[in-house]
Amino acid sequence: MINKEITLEQLRDFILRQAPMTFDVYDKAKAADPDDVFTTRWASGRIDGLLQIIQVIDSDAFDMLLADRHARMGTENWTDEFDDLGN
């Protein structure tokens, strides 16, 4: 059931609290074992999901999180190979 008491600001603030925790999981997994693709891909996917939601709510927060994602994880994502399909 949808919680009608939640505002867009509360949703944005929740995402902005979750993103640093997820970046921390990524950073720790990468430092402990660079080959730990399970944890790093989980964190990367979670950040991408948070970015998709925040993009429609707050463009400034989106830009900030995207820059942080690129700085930590690079600019490639699993859909890059599909970007030119159909063109």
ABEGO torsion letter per residue (X at the ends): XBBAABBAAAAAAAAAAAAAAAAAAAAAAAAABAABAAAAAAAAAAAAAAAAAAAAABAAAAAAAAAAAAAAAEABBAAAAAAABGX
